[in-house]
Amino acid sequence: MEATLQESNPIVMDDPSRKMVRTLIGASHRKLLMLDSVVDWQCGVDRANLPKLEQAAWMYGTPYWDQLTPEQKNEVLWLETSRDVSYFIWLEQALPVLYVGYVNQYHDVLTPDIREYLMIFSREEIVHTLMFRRYLEVANLPLWSHPESIPQFSQFESQLPVLHPVYGILWNLLIEWFAELNSIYQTQHEGIDPLTRSMFKEHHMEEVRHIAFAKSVVENYFAQAPGDEFKQVQAFFRKGYQFLVDEYTYMPEIARFTSFEFPIQPHETQKIAEIRQSESNRKLNEIRFRDVNEWCKRYGIID
């Protein structure tokens, strides 16, 4: 599936898509996320508050959750939030390298507007990374391990720089879409810690532009791609899709961060599968990931 520069098909955007990209470029230039003022850092977070809905906890609705004390449940919710923030950090640190690489190499594949927005995209992601790192410091939360420690992830992502740019743009679309749907679903409610709620909302304002851009690029590519090439992309991302569902449903690494003995250890694969397949998580994933699921079905990434 590797694509050389000579073999790469150009991404030709239709008129509505070109206009949309220009609109996104203008919006990004008009409203920049400023690190010092994006939230009131001085007020800090109150760890007595909830950082996310309890019903969105990974073990919610299972006996493992019910056996925790209220204090332990609160600690777990904050650690799950630090995992979400950590994943944003690792993703948004890696994207500028990938996207600037595309800008420098794929001159005949990417239109000038696409290249310009990839540069804007990269700039915004760098600021997001700094914001999320500051949040972990203010909230006194740990930075979770880089997902490259997960073999499925590292093997998958290491291929992106040598494939057609649509692979990297689509992978980023899926990751950011999952992350945003998850974050907004569980944090934008009364009773959530104010700084946490505000930060995710401000981040969302820029991420919706990124998602709209990536969807447009990928949809235009799919409309033009030869049948065999389309099938290759579909097959490639079926594996990535399931990885994202699993990792946003339960992450075993949480066991090393809790101040108490966690009820599920990383080696207990049967218990982990039980949590990921629980009725509560099945319903939660249907609700929060509905938009990305419907899009993936439309383009054959999932059945």
PyMOL commands that set and color helices and strands:
alter all, ss='L'
color gray80, all
select helices_A, chain A and resi 15-30+41-43+54-56+63-66+70-105+112-139+147-149+151-157+160-162+165-187+194-224+227-247+252-256+269-276+279-288+290-298
alter helices_A, ss='H'
color red, helices_A
deselect
rebuild
show_as cartoon
